[in-house]
Amino acid sequence: MIRWIGWMCLNILQRMFNKGGYGMYSMLIMLILVVVAGWLDSRLDWKEENNKEKLS
Amino acid sequence: MITGHFGLAAGVKKIAPRLPLWSLLLATFLLDVIFTVLSMFGLESFAPMNPAHPTYGEVIINAYYTHSLVGALLISALAGWLASLRWKKEGGTVIGAVIFSHWILDLLVHRPDLPILPGNLGNLPLLGFGLWEYPVLSAIIELTLALGGAYFYYRSTMELKGVQRTRALAASAVTGALLLALFIVNVMGL
């Protein structure tokens, strides 16, 4: 199962790079954007904002 | 319209700070992720008009399932419902809307290649305003969405204080820089 999932992921990435329509550098930046910006954002404490939302 | 999609997703953080940025970024790109999976099975396809010199907006797209109006609505509704299980109804609605925003932005730039029904059932007219015929104009729109998205993401972090403020500035700077880099690389066809 894990091998199959790994194969699927690799195949999808290869497709994205080669035939998915995006250039290799575009794809790399997209992946970095989702992972790095997503991680940096996840380190922020949005509780204060959440409380505001609930109050409003 | 890659950068435009991501720019819009980053900007949505201003109105939905509860949602993690990664979920918004993934949502805005979900139709293309499913498109890539379908292309593995030959159901959809994408090719540059001139493979030797791929140029910004010069593409032939056959995405009759994921990028059909009804298909995009169904994917948005289903993914929005799944998201609502984790981020409540409001979060699910925002995620669903961000997913569907992909189709709206594609409608602006695509040449008429977006069907109404999945598989282009009934051979109804294909949709697309074709802004890619005017690459400078579509690039300006993309850049505006990217810079606007980075700005609104930054604005969404204004209330954070202390260490959180420093982290927020770093997150804003990195998000803005990556959006700008994505725009440049995409327009150069790399």
gemmi code that builds the backbone of each chain (N, CA, C; Angstrom):
import gemmi

chains = {
    "A": [
        ("MET", (0.839, -1.206, 0.000), (0.000, 0.000, 0.000), (0.877, 1.262, 0.000)),
        ("ILE", (1.868, 1.275, 0.932), (2.754, 2.443, 1.025), (3.539, 2.608, -0.275)),
        ("ARG", (4.003, 1.463, -0.831), (4.754, 1.522, -2.088), (3.869, 2.082, -3.195)),
        ("TRP", (2.597, 1.671, -3.196), (1.678, 2.129, -4.239), (1.446, 3.643, -4.106)),
        ("ILE", (1.252, 4.100, -2.844), (1.039, 5.534, -2.620), (2.288, 6.308, -3.062)),
        ("GLY", (3.472, 5.766, -2.708), (4.726, 6.411, -3.112), (4.850, 6.498, -4.627)),
        ("TRP", (4.492, 5.399, -5.286), (4.550, 5.384, -6.756), (3.603, 6.429, -7.340)),
        ("MET", (2.404, 6.509, -6.773), (1.414, 7.486, -7.252), (1.947, 8.918, -7.082)),
        ("CYS", (2.527, 9.197, -5.896), (3.040, 10.545, -5.626), (4.153, 10.900, -6.621)),
        ("LEU", (5.067, 9.969, -6.813), (6.168, 10.222, -7.748), (5.644, 10.444, -9.161)),
        ("ASN", (4.676, 9.613, -9.531), (4.099, 9.714, -10.873), (3.404, 11.065, -11.069)),
        ("ILE", (2.674, 11.482, -10.025), (1.968, 12.762, -10.112), (2.973, 13.911, -10.241)),
        ("LEU", (4.029, 13.856, -9.411), (5.041, 14.918, -9.482), (5.690, 14.954, -10.853)),
        ("GLN", (6.010, 13.742, -11.372), (6.649, 13.676, -12.687), (5.716, 14.259, -13.752)),
        ("ARG", (4.437, 13.911, -13.643), (3.445, 14.439, -14.593), (3.376, 15.956, -14.515)),
        ("MET", (3.380, 16.438, -13.255), (3.280, 17.887, -13.068), (4.475, 18.583, -13.715)),
        ("PHE", (5.672, 18.011, -13.489), (6.874, 18.629, -14.044), (6.880, 18.559, -15.567)),
        ("ASN", (6.523, 17.378, -16.099), (6.703, 17.165, -17.531), (5.500, 17.539, -18.386)),
        ("LYS", (4.320, 17.145, -17.929), (3.153, 17.326, -18.791), (2.044, 18.118, -18.127)),
        ("GLY", (2.204, 18.419, -16.873), (1.123, 19.093, -16.161), (0.913, 20.513, -16.621)),
        ("GLY", (1.804, 20.997, -17.436), (1.600, 22.313, -17.995), (2.390, 23.400, -17.318)),
        ("TYR", (2.969, 23.102, -16.169), (3.750, 24.113, -15.491), (5.226, 23.801, -15.665)),
        ("GLY", (6.040, 24.845, -15.754), (7.477, 24.644, -15.835), (8.000, 24.081, -14.526)),
        ("MET", (9.187, 23.504, -14.590), (9.760, 22.868, -13.405), (9.961, 23.880, -12.285)),
        ("TYR", (10.450, 25.079, -12.634), (10.719, 26.084, -11.598), (9.419, 26.614, -10.991)),
        ("SER", (8.398, 26.752, -11.842), (7.093, 27.179, -11.317), (6.582, 26.169, -10.300)),
        ("MET", (6.707, 24.874, -10.665), (6.233, 23.828, -9.769), (6.987, 23.844, -8.452)),
        ("LEU", (8.303, 24.013, -8.543), (9.117, 24.022, -7.323), (8.711, 25.178, -6.418)),
        ("ILE", (8.535, 26.350, -7.023), (8.160, 27.517, -6.202), (6.779, 27.317, -5.596)),
        ("MET", (5.863, 26.706, -6.369), (4.529, 26.433, -5.825), (4.607, 25.520, -4.611)),
        ("LEU", (5.407, 24.470, -4.732), (5.545, 23.530, -3.608), (6.164, 24.229, -2.396)),
        ("ILE", (7.212, 25.037, -2.658), (7.871, 25.767, -1.554), (6.884, 26.743, -0.909)),
        ("LEU", (6.086, 27.403, -1.760), (5.107, 28.372, -1.246), (4.128, 27.691, -0.289)),
        ("VAL", (3.573, 26.567, -0.735), (2.574, 25.883, 0.097), (3.215, 25.382, 1.396)),
        ("VAL", (4.403, 24.775, 1.275), (5.022, 24.153, 2.454), (5.623, 25.208, 3.395)),
        ("VAL", (6.465, 26.094, 2.845), (7.189, 27.043, 3.715), (6.261, 28.145, 4.245)),
        ("ALA", (5.518, 28.782, 3.323), (4.609, 29.845, 3.786), (3.542, 29.247, 4.704)),
        ("GLY", (3.075, 28.044, 4.358), (2.078, 27.377, 5.208), (2.641, 27.091, 6.589)),
        ("TRP", (3.896, 26.659, 6.636), (4.530, 26.356, 7.932), (4.740, 27.636, 8.747)),
        ("LEU", (5.236, 28.686, 8.094), (5.445, 29.952, 8.810), (4.122, 30.481, 9.353)),
        ("ASP", (3.075, 30.346, 8.559), (1.754, 30.811, 8.995), (1.247, 29.982, 10.168)),
        ("SER", (1.543, 28.672, 10.139), (1.033, 27.805, 11.202), (1.693, 28.116, 12.551)),
        ("ARG", (2.853, 28.807, 12.533), (3.535, 29.155, 13.781), (2.909, 30.391, 14.446)),
        ("LEU", (2.051, 31.066, 13.726), (1.421, 32.265, 14.289), (0.241, 31.855, 15.162)),
        ("ASP", (0.044, 32.628, 16.216), (-1.043, 32.329, 17.136), (-2.246, 33.187, 16.745)),
        ("TRP", (-3.226, 32.535, 16.134), (-4.387, 33.273, 15.655), (-5.525, 33.279, 16.672)),
        ("LYS", (-5.213, 32.827, 17.909), (-6.308, 32.726, 18.892), (-6.970, 34.073, 19.113)),
        ("GLU", (-6.121, 35.124, 19.172), (-6.650, 36.468, 19.409), (-7.645, 36.850, 18.313)),
        ("GLU", (-7.227, 36.525, 17.072), (-8.099, 36.829, 15.922), (-9.381, 36.017, 16.014)),
        ("ASN", (-9.243, 34.744, 16.437), (-10.411, 33.877, 16.545), (-11.412, 34.430, 17.547)),
        ("ASN", (-10.874, 34.900, 18.688), (-11.761, 35.449, 19.707), (-12.529, 36.649, 19.168)),
        ("LYS", (-11.813, 37.467, 18.385), (-12.477, 38.635, 17.800), (-13.615, 38.215, 16.898)),
        ("GLU", (-13.333, 37.160, 16.090), (-14.352, 36.667, 15.168), (-15.585, 36.213, 15.934)),
        ("LYS", (-15.331, 35.471, 17.046), (-16.451, 34.943, 17.821), (-17.273, 36.084, 18.427)),
        ("LEU", (-16.566, 37.117, 18.928), (-17.267, 38.246, 19.544), (-18.108, 39.006, 18.530)),
        ("SER", (-17.563, 39.114, 17.302), (-18.320, 39.847, 16.287), (-19.389, 38.937, 15.702)),
    ],
    "B": [
        ("MET", (-2.361, 31.555, -15.154), (-2.949, 32.269, -14.012), (-2.550, 31.597, -12.701)),
        ("ILE", (-1.332, 31.043, -12.647), (-0.944, 30.349, -11.405), (-0.803, 31.344, -10.264)),
        ("THR", (-0.050, 32.416, -10.514), (0.243, 33.369, -9.446), (-1.031, 34.047, -8.957)),
        ("GLY", (-1.918, 34.347, -9.892), (-3.174, 34.989, -9.525), (-3.973, 34.141, -8.543)),
        ("HIS", (-4.020, 32.824, -8.812), (-4.744, 31.921, -7.905), (-4.159, 31.987, -6.494)),
        ("PHE", (-2.838, 31.870, -6.409), (-2.189, 31.854, -5.089), (-2.284, 33.212, -4.400)),
        ("GLY", (-2.192, 34.279, -5.179), (-2.311, 35.617, -4.604), (-3.669, 35.806, -3.957)),
        ("LEU", (-4.700, 35.389, -4.671), (-6.062, 35.525, -4.128), (-6.201, 34.722, -2.836)),
        ("ALA", (-5.647, 33.496, -2.844), (-5.748, 32.640, -1.646), (-5.070, 33.294, -0.444)),
        ("ALA", (-3.899, 33.900, -0.673), (-3.186, 34.554, 0.442), (-4.001, 35.735, 0.963)),
        ("GLY", (-4.647, 36.466, 0.050), (-5.437, 37.625, 0.452), (-6.672, 37.241, 1.249)),
        ("VAL", (-7.216, 36.065, 0.990), (-8.429, 35.616, 1.696), (-8.170, 35.462, 3.199)),
        ("LYS", (-6.904, 35.279, 3.561), (-6.546, 35.149, 4.978), (-7.030, 36.361, 5.781)),
        ("LYS", (-7.128, 37.520, 5.107), (-7.582, 38.744, 5.791), (-9.018, 38.588, 6.288)),
        ("ILE", (-9.864, 37.887, 5.504), (-11.256, 37.750, 5.942), (-11.505, 36.432, 6.673)),
        ("ALA", (-10.541, 35.513, 6.589), (-10.713, 34.230, 7.290), (-9.411, 33.845, 7.992)),
        ("PRO", (-9.004, 34.604, 9.014), (-7.711, 34.332, 9.674), (-7.673, 32.977, 10.380)),
        ("ARG", (-8.845, 32.410, 10.636), (-8.913, 31.122, 11.336), (-8.362, 29.990, 10.476)),
        ("LEU", (-8.476, 30.140, 9.167), (-8.049, 29.058, 8.274), (-6.544, 29.114, 8.064)),
        ("PRO", (-5.873, 27.965, 8.160), (-4.430, 27.968, 7.899), (-4.138, 28.332, 6.449)),
        ("LEU", (-3.007, 29.016, 6.253), (-2.665, 29.472, 4.899), (-2.518, 28.305, 3.927)),
        ("TRP", (-1.931, 27.189, 4.419), (-1.723, 26.058, 3.512), (-3.045, 25.546, 2.954)),
        ("SER", (-4.095, 25.595, 3.774), (-5.384, 25.072, 3.292), (-5.946, 25.965, 2.189)),
        ("LEU", (-5.729, 27.280, 2.329), (-6.208, 28.207, 1.300), (-5.401, 28.049, 0.009)),
        ("LEU", (-4.079, 27.878, 0.167), (-3.218, 27.716, -1.011), (-3.551, 26.416, -1.735)),
        ("LEU", (-3.786, 25.370, -0.954), (-4.134, 24.077, -1.571), (-5.502, 24.166, -2.240)),
        ("ALA", (-6.428, 24.859, -1.580), (-7.783, 24.979, -2.125), (-7.780, 25.684, -3.480)),
        ("THR", (-6.993, 26.723, -3.577), (-6.992, 27.502, -4.817), (-6.400, 26.700, -5.985)),
        ("PHE", (-5.661, 25.665, -5.640), (-4.951, 24.872, -6.646), (-5.586, 23.494, -6.838)),
        ("LEU", (-6.678, 23.226, -6.086), (-7.226, 21.857, -6.060), (-7.691, 21.372, -7.436)),
        ("LEU", (-8.332, 22.239, -8.206), (-8.809, 21.817, -9.533), (-7.639, 21.344, -10.392)),
        ("ASP", (-6.494, 22.030, -10.278), (-5.322, 21.638, -11.072), (-4.684, 20.356, -10.540)),
        ("VAL", (-4.775, 20.131, -9.218), (-4.247, 18.879, -8.657), (-5.058, 17.699, -9.205)),
        ("ILE", (-6.382, 17.836, -9.194), (-7.239, 16.757, -9.719), (-7.022, 16.612, -11.224)),
        ("PHE", (-6.843, 17.758, -11.891), (-6.548, 17.734, -13.332), (-5.297, 16.886, -13.609)),
        ("THR", (-4.274, 17.070, -12.777), (-3.022, 16.332, -12.979), (-3.241, 14.831, -12.811)),
        ("VAL", (-4.055, 14.473, -11.808), (-4.347, 13.046, -11.603), (-5.106, 12.489, -12.818)),
        ("LEU", (-6.101, 13.231, -13.296), (-6.874, 12.768, -14.457), (-5.996, 12.684, -15.707)),
        ("SER", (-5.021, 13.592, -15.804), (-4.145, 13.564, -16.987), (-3.287, 12.298, -16.998)),
        ("MET", (-3.050, 11.732, -15.817), (-2.307, 10.465, -15.750), (-3.073, 9.358, -16.444)),
        ("PHE", (-4.390, 9.455, -16.418), (-5.222, 8.426, -17.030), (-5.709, 8.849, -18.421)),
        ("GLY", (-5.147, 9.942, -18.921), (-5.468, 10.379, -20.275), (-6.844, 11.010, -20.421)),
        ("LEU", (-7.478, 11.356, -19.296), (-8.824, 11.936, -19.381), (-8.777, 13.437, -19.663)),
        ("GLU", (-7.697, 14.076, -19.244), (-7.518, 15.497, -19.520), (-6.082, 15.707, -19.979)),
        ("SER", (-5.834, 16.828, -20.633), (-4.467, 17.037, -21.125), (-4.153, 18.521, -21.249)),
        ("PHE", (-2.887, 18.781, -21.418), (-2.379, 20.152, -21.458), (-1.104, 20.130, -22.287)),
        ("ALA", (-0.992, 21.049, -23.217), (0.234, 21.085, -24.014), (0.508, 22.504, -24.470)),
        ("PRO", (1.771, 22.919, -24.456), (2.092, 24.244, -24.989), (1.865, 24.273, -26.495)),
        ("MET", (1.433, 25.439, -27.012), (1.205, 25.553, -28.458), (2.503, 25.339, -29.219)),
        ("ASN", (3.596, 25.844, -28.641), (4.897, 25.656, -29.258), (5.828, 24.992, -28.245)),
        ("PRO", (5.895, 23.641, -28.248), (6.649, 22.930, -27.215), (8.122, 23.343, -27.146)),
        ("ALA", (8.688, 23.765, -28.281), (10.111, 24.151, -28.286), (10.335, 25.439, -27.505)),
        ("HIS", (9.349, 26.329, -27.554), (9.463, 27.613, -26.851), (8.159, 27.902, -26.100)),
        ("PRO", (7.942, 27.228, -24.962), (6.709, 27.478, -24.209), (6.624, 28.937, -23.776)),
        ("THR", (5.503, 29.554, -24.083), (5.319, 30.974, -23.790), (4.127, 31.147, -22.858)),
        ("TYR", (4.183, 32.211, -22.071), (3.116, 32.520, -21.113), (1.755, 32.608, -21.814)),
        ("GLY", (0.827, 31.766, -21.401), (-0.538, 31.802, -21.932), (-0.747, 31.089, -23.247)),
        ("GLU", (0.329, 30.604, -23.860), (0.207, 29.922, -25.152), (0.064, 28.429, -24.905)),
        ("VAL", (-1.148, 28.003, -24.530), (-1.348, 26.601, -24.157), (-2.656, 26.060, -24.726)),
        ("ILE", (-2.652, 24.752, -24.958), (-3.869, 24.069, -25.380), (-4.312, 23.213, -24.201)),
        ("ILE", (-5.498, 23.499, -23.691), (-5.963, 22.812, -22.482), (-7.226, 22.017, -22.779)),
        ("ASN", (-7.208, 20.762, -22.375), (-8.399, 19.925, -22.466), (-8.700, 19.439, -21.053)),
        ("ALA", (-9.528, 20.207, -20.351), (-9.872, 19.861, -18.967), (-11.389, 19.866, -18.836)),
        ("TYR", (-12.002, 18.920, -19.554), (-13.458, 18.924, -19.686), (-14.193, 18.428, -18.443)),
        ("TYR", (-13.470, 17.907, -17.467), (-14.149, 17.435, -16.257), (-13.884, 18.393, -15.089)),
        ("THR", (-12.595, 18.563, -14.738), (-12.267, 19.387, -13.566), (-12.579, 20.860, -13.797)),
        ("HIS", (-12.437, 21.325, -15.038), (-12.609, 22.744, -15.313), (-13.925, 23.047, -16.025)),
        ("SER", (-14.871, 22.078, -15.972), (-16.218, 22.411, -16.443), (-16.917, 23.178, -15.321)),
        ("LEU", (-17.879, 24.003, -15.678), (-18.574, 24.816, -14.667), (-19.202, 23.929, -13.597)),
        ("VAL", (-19.942, 22.912, -14.052), (-20.637, 22.038, -13.092), (-19.620, 21.188, -12.323)),
        ("GLY", (-18.597, 20.707, -13.006), (-17.552, 19.916, -12.338), (-16.861, 20.717, -11.251)),
        ("ALA", (-16.502, 21.970, -11.565), (-15.827, 22.829, -10.579), (-16.748, 23.106, -9.387)),
        ("LEU", (-18.047, 23.309, -9.688), (-18.996, 23.554, -8.591), (-19.114, 22.324, -7.685)),
        ("LEU", (-19.161, 21.136, -8.308), (-19.282, 19.907, -7.520), (-18.041, 19.676, -6.652)),
        ("ILE", (-16.854, 19.881, -7.247), (-15.607, 19.701, -6.488), (-15.559, 20.710, -5.339)),
        ("SER", (-15.945, 21.962, -5.636), (-15.927, 23.008, -4.594), (-16.876, 22.647, -3.454)),
        ("ALA", (-18.081, 22.167, -3.822), (-19.074, 21.835, -2.799), (-18.599, 20.656, -1.956)),
        ("LEU", (-18.063, 19.637, -2.610), (-17.619, 18.441, -1.882), (-16.441, 18.766, -0.962)),
        ("ALA", (-15.436, 19.462, -1.508), (-14.257, 19.800, -0.700), (-14.644, 20.796, 0.399)),
        ("GLY", (-15.558, 21.711, 0.086), (-16.031, 22.666, 1.098), (-16.725, 21.939, 2.241)),
        ("TRP", (-17.519, 20.919, 1.896), (-18.203, 20.137, 2.936), (-17.177, 19.399, 3.801)),
        ("LEU", (-16.181, 18.791, 3.148), (-15.130, 18.094, 3.904), (-14.392, 19.068, 4.822)),
        ("ALA", (-14.104, 20.263, 4.298), (-13.401, 21.266, 5.108), (-14.261, 21.721, 6.284)),
        ("SER", (-15.586, 21.737, 6.085), (-16.476, 22.199, 7.160), (-16.454, 21.234, 8.347)),
        ("LEU", (-16.072, 19.979, 8.104), (-15.986, 19.021, 9.205), (-14.864, 19.414, 10.163)),
        ("ARG", (-13.831, 20.080, 9.626), (-12.689, 20.481, 10.457), (-12.769, 21.951, 10.874)),
        ("TRP", (-13.213, 22.799, 9.956), (-13.176, 24.243, 10.224), (-14.570, 24.865, 10.296)),
        ("LYS", (-15.542, 24.078, 10.626), (-16.930, 24.527, 10.778), (-17.503, 25.052, 9.452)),
        ("LYS", (-18.765, 25.433, 9.520), (-19.485, 25.800, 8.293), (-18.844, 26.996, 7.592)),
        ("GLU", (-18.452, 28.011, 8.407), (-17.859, 29.216, 7.797), (-16.564, 28.881, 7.055)),
        ("GLY", (-15.728, 28.083, 7.717), (-14.464, 27.684, 7.101), (-14.689, 26.894, 5.825)),
        ("GLY", (-15.649, 25.967, 5.866), (-15.959, 25.158, 4.689), (-16.461, 26.011, 3.537)),
        ("THR", (-17.276, 27.023, 3.880), (-17.794, 27.918, 2.833), (-16.655, 28.684, 2.167)),
        ("VAL", (-15.727, 29.178, 2.999), (-14.589, 29.935, 2.450), (-13.731, 29.026, 1.571)),
        ("ILE", (-13.437, 27.820, 2.053), (-12.616, 26.884, 1.269), (-13.315, 26.575, -0.065)),
        ("GLY", (-14.610, 26.310, -0.011), (-15.366, 26.026, -1.237), (-15.306, 27.203, -2.207)),
        ("ALA", (-15.456, 28.412, -1.664), (-15.420, 29.612, -2.513), (-14.036, 29.808, -3.132)),
        ("VAL", (-12.994, 29.552, -2.339), (-11.624, 29.704, -2.866), (-11.375, 28.687, -3.985)),
        ("ILE", (-11.863, 27.467, -3.785), (-11.701, 26.450, -4.843), (-12.395, 26.925, -6.117)),
        ("PHE", (-13.622, 27.426, -5.979), (-14.356, 27.843, -7.181), (-13.767, 29.107, -7.804)),
        ("SER", (-13.075, 29.918, -6.991), (-12.441, 31.127, -7.546), (-11.444, 30.761, -8.647)),
        ("HIS", (-10.896, 29.553, -8.562), (-9.968, 29.078, -9.599), (-10.659, 29.098, -10.960)),
        ("TRP", (-11.891, 28.611, -10.988), (-12.634, 28.541, -12.262), (-12.950, 29.955, -12.760)),
        ("ILE", (-13.311, 30.834, -11.839), (-13.647, 32.214, -12.230), (-12.431, 32.898, -12.862)),
        ("LEU", (-11.274, 32.756, -12.204), (-10.059, 33.391, -12.748), (-9.661, 32.752, -14.076)),
        ("ASP", (-9.824, 31.425, -14.159), (-9.517, 30.755, -15.429), (-10.465, 31.228, -16.537)),
        ("LEU", (-11.706, 31.489, -16.166), (-12.680, 31.981, -17.152), (-12.187, 33.285, -17.788)),
        ("LEU", (-11.539, 34.120, -16.978), (-11.037, 35.397, -17.499), (-9.936, 35.186, -18.541)),
        ("VAL", (-9.005, 34.281, -18.254), (-7.805, 34.202, -19.094), (-7.857, 33.118, -20.168)),
        ("HIS", (-8.579, 32.040, -19.910), (-8.595, 30.939, -20.892), (-9.221, 31.373, -22.203)),
        ("ARG", (-8.704, 30.807, -23.268), (-9.438, 30.889, -24.528), (-10.675, 30.013, -24.357)),
        ("PRO", (-11.692, 30.139, -25.218), (-12.916, 29.350, -24.988), (-12.643, 27.835, -24.995)),
        ("ASP", (-12.330, 27.311, -23.817), (-12.087, 25.866, -23.699), (-12.668, 25.296, -22.407)),
        ("LEU", (-13.487, 26.117, -21.709), (-14.086, 25.654, -20.456), (-15.533, 25.247, -20.714)),
        ("PRO", (-15.841, 23.947, -20.600), (-17.217, 23.511, -20.857), (-18.146, 23.822, -19.688)),
        ("ILE", (-19.434, 23.771, -19.958), (-20.410, 23.991, -18.885), (-20.648, 22.676, -18.135)),
        ("LEU", (-20.872, 21.604, -18.890), (-21.127, 20.307, -18.266), (-19.886, 19.419, -18.356)),
        ("PRO", (-19.679, 18.535, -17.371), (-18.522, 17.634, -17.420), (-18.490, 16.823, -18.714)),
        ("GLY", (-17.300, 16.703, -19.282), (-17.154, 15.952, -20.527), (-17.736, 16.680, -21.717)),
        ("ASN", (-18.068, 17.946, -21.529), (-18.719, 18.759, -22.562), (-19.978, 18.078, -23.093)),
        ("LEU", (-20.766, 17.545, -22.170), (-22.021, 16.891, -22.541), (-22.928, 17.871, -23.287)),
        ("GLY", (-23.535, 17.396, -24.320), (-24.463, 18.222, -25.081), (-23.779, 19.214, -26.003)),
        ("ASN", (-22.458, 19.194, -26.018), (-21.699, 20.125, -26.867), (-22.174, 21.565, -26.739)),
        ("LEU", (-22.374, 21.989, -25.519), (-22.770, 23.384, -25.273), (-21.570, 24.297, -25.574)),
        ("PRO", (-21.809, 25.589, -25.754), (-20.692, 26.497, -26.072), (-19.612, 26.459, -24.989)),
        ("LEU", (-18.358, 26.494, -25.408), (-17.239, 26.529, -24.462), (-17.029, 27.969, -23.997)),
        ("LEU", (-16.606, 28.100, -22.742), (-16.477, 29.432, -22.144), (-15.011, 29.842, -21.992)),
        ("GLY", (-14.780, 31.145, -21.949), (-13.425, 31.679, -21.749), (-13.319, 33.036, -22.432)),
        ("PHE", (-12.911, 34.044, -21.664), (-12.829, 35.395, -22.228), (-11.506, 35.643, -22.967)),
        ("GLY", (-10.560, 34.720, -22.815), (-9.352, 34.757, -23.645), (-8.375, 35.882, -23.370)),
        ("LEU", (-8.249, 36.293, -22.115), (-7.285, 37.373, -21.824), (-5.845, 36.969, -22.140)),
        ("TRP", (-5.591, 35.665, -22.264), (-4.242, 35.224, -22.623), (-3.859, 35.675, -24.031)),
        ("GLU", (-4.853, 36.099, -24.799), (-4.537, 36.671, -26.117), (-3.824, 38.007, -25.950)),
        ("TYR", (-3.988, 38.597, -24.772), (-3.341, 39.874, -24.439), (-2.434, 39.635, -23.230)),
        ("PRO", (-1.259, 39.039, -23.471), (-0.424, 38.578, -22.348), (-0.013, 39.685, -21.384)),
        ("VAL", (0.182, 40.897, -21.885), (0.591, 41.986, -20.986), (-0.532, 42.288, -19.992)),
        ("LEU", (-1.756, 42.350, -20.522), (-2.907, 42.649, -19.668), (-3.115, 41.542, -18.636)),
        ("SER", (-3.070, 40.274, -19.082), (-3.291, 39.180, -18.124), (-2.155, 39.109, -17.105)),
        ("ALA", (-0.925, 39.453, -17.537), (0.201, 39.458, -16.585), (0.014, 40.562, -15.544)),
        ("ILE", (-0.505, 41.723, -15.983), (-0.745, 42.823, -15.037), (-1.797, 42.399, -14.003)),
        ("ILE", (-2.851, 41.726, -14.485), (-3.897, 41.259, -13.561), (-3.308, 40.262, -12.559)),
        ("GLU", (-2.482, 39.353, -13.059), (-1.851, 38.360, -12.164), (-0.969, 39.029, -11.132)),
        ("LEU", (-0.172, 39.981, -11.587), (0.742, 40.672, -10.669), (-0.048, 41.435, -9.611)),
        ("THR", (-1.153, 42.065, -10.050), (-2.002, 42.793, -9.104), (-2.566, 41.849, -8.050)),
        ("LEU", (-3.025, 40.665, -8.494), (-3.568, 39.684, -7.549), (-2.486, 39.206, -6.579)),
        ("ALA", (-1.268, 38.994, -7.101), (-0.171, 38.508, -6.251), (0.212, 39.551, -5.210)),
        ("LEU", (0.426, 40.793, -5.672), (0.829, 41.847, -4.741), (-0.301, 42.174, -3.772)),
        ("GLY", (-1.532, 42.212, -4.305), (-2.698, 42.465, -3.446), (-2.844, 41.377, -2.398)),
        ("GLY", (-2.662, 40.135, -2.812), (-2.776, 39.010, -1.877), (-1.728, 39.094, -0.789)),
        ("ALA", (-0.483, 39.412, -1.177), (0.592, 39.527, -0.187), (0.292, 40.665, 0.786)),
        ("TYR", (-0.234, 41.770, 0.254), (-0.553, 42.925, 1.102), (-1.668, 42.579, 2.104)),
        ("PHE", (-2.720, 41.935, 1.603), (-3.833, 41.606, 2.510), (-3.428, 40.540, 3.529)),
        ("TYR", (-2.514, 39.642, 3.115), (-2.008, 38.671, 4.096), (-1.264, 39.419, 5.196)),
        ("TYR", (-0.428, 40.374, 4.780), (0.308, 41.186, 5.757), (-0.667, 41.925, 6.679)),
        ("ARG", (-1.712, 42.493, 6.071), (-2.708, 43.226, 6.876), (-3.395, 42.306, 7.884)),
        ("SER", (-3.562, 41.036, 7.527), (-4.243, 40.101, 8.420), (-3.431, 39.824, 9.674)),
        ("THR", (-2.127, 40.146, 9.626), (-1.266, 39.856, 10.775), (-1.016, 41.086, 11.639)),
        ("MET", (-1.658, 42.205, 11.305), (-1.354, 43.479, 11.972), (-1.618, 43.458, 13.470)),
        ("GLU", (-2.589, 42.644, 13.900), (-2.975, 42.659, 15.311), (-2.027, 41.859, 16.202)),
        ("LEU", (-1.170, 41.060, 15.590), (-0.280, 40.218, 16.392), (0.821, 41.071, 17.020)),
        ("LYS", (1.236, 40.692, 18.235), (2.205, 41.500, 18.993), (3.444, 40.680, 19.359)),
        ("GLY", (4.512, 41.381, 19.743), (5.704, 40.754, 20.291), (6.384, 39.797, 19.322)),
        ("VAL", (6.734, 38.611, 19.839), (7.412, 37.603, 19.022), (6.532, 37.215, 17.836)),
        ("GLN", (5.229, 37.166, 18.107), (4.285, 36.807, 17.042), (4.355, 37.813, 15.884)),
        ("ARG", (4.604, 39.073, 16.250), (4.692, 40.122, 15.222), (5.902, 39.867, 14.310)),
        ("THR", (7.040, 39.513, 14.936), (8.249, 39.224, 14.153), (8.000, 38.040, 13.228)),
        ("ARG", (7.387, 36.995, 13.776), (7.083, 35.816, 12.963), (6.127, 36.172, 11.831)),
        ("ALA", (5.168, 37.036, 12.135), (4.188, 37.433, 11.122), (4.856, 38.194, 9.985)),
        ("LEU", (5.806, 39.063, 10.363), (6.536, 39.812, 9.331), (7.336, 38.867, 8.445)),
        ("ALA", (7.962, 37.860, 9.072), (8.728, 36.872, 8.301), (7.801, 36.106, 7.362)),
        ("ALA", (6.654, 35.677, 7.877), (5.701, 34.926, 7.050), (5.212, 35.785, 5.887)),
        ("SER", (4.933, 37.070, 6.169), (4.449, 37.973, 5.111), (5.519, 38.177, 4.054)),
        ("ALA", (6.777, 38.396, 4.513), (7.873, 38.653, 3.577), (8.118, 37.441, 2.684)),
        ("VAL", (8.140, 36.263, 3.301), (8.387, 35.031, 2.526), (7.243, 34.789, 1.543)),
        ("THR", (6.005, 34.965, 2.001), (4.851, 34.750, 1.111), (4.909, 35.725, -0.066)),
        ("GLY", (5.171, 36.999, 0.229), (5.250, 38.002, -0.836), (6.372, 37.706, -1.821)),
        ("ALA", (7.553, 37.339, -1.291), (8.703, 37.060, -2.159), (8.443, 35.846, -3.043)),
        ("LEU", (7.834, 34.812, -2.466), (7.566, 33.604, -3.259), (6.503, 33.868, -4.331)),
        ("LEU", (5.506, 34.685, -4.004), (4.480, 35.024, -5.005), (5.113, 35.796, -6.162)),
        ("LEU", (6.017, 36.727, -5.803), (6.688, 37.508, -6.846), (7.585, 36.614, -7.706)),
        ("ALA", (8.313, 35.710, -7.041), (9.191, 34.783, -7.778), (8.356, 33.887, -8.695)),
        ("LEU", (7.216, 33.427, -8.194), (6.350, 32.556, -9.008), (5.845, 33.306, -10.236)),
        ("PHE", (5.502, 34.577, -10.036), (5.021, 35.392, -11.154), (6.116, 35.522, -12.228)),
        ("ILE", (7.310, 35.871, -11.790), (8.418, 36.075, -12.744), (8.723, 34.797, -13.505)),
        ("VAL", (8.854, 33.695, -12.777), (9.196, 32.412, -13.397), (8.085, 31.966, -14.362)),
        ("ASN", (6.834, 32.166, -13.949), (5.698, 31.744, -14.779), (5.625, 32.570, -16.073)),
        ("VAL", (5.803, 33.873, -15.937), (5.740, 34.732, -17.132), (6.891, 34.430, -18.090)),
        ("MET", (8.029, 34.041, -17.506), (9.172, 33.680, -18.369), (9.018, 32.292, -18.981)),
        ("GLY", (7.969, 31.580, -18.571), (7.710, 30.249, -19.136), (8.653, 29.184, -18.618)),
        ("LEU", (9.192, 29.381, -17.420), (10.151, 28.414, -16.862), (9.458, 27.383, -15.979)),
    ],
}
model = gemmi.Model(1)
for chain_id, residues in chains.items():
    chain = gemmi.Chain(chain_id)
    for i, (resn, *xyz) in enumerate(residues, 1):
        res = gemmi.Residue()
        res.name, res.seqid = resn, gemmi.SeqId(i, " ")
        for name, pos in zip(("N", "CA", "C"), xyz):
            atom = gemmi.Atom()
            atom.name, atom.element = name, gemmi.Element(name[0])
            atom.pos, atom.b_iso = gemmi.Position(*pos), 0.0
            res.add_atom(atom)
        chain.add_residue(res)
    model.add_chain(chain)
structure = gemmi.Structure()
structure.add_model(model)
structure.setup_entities()
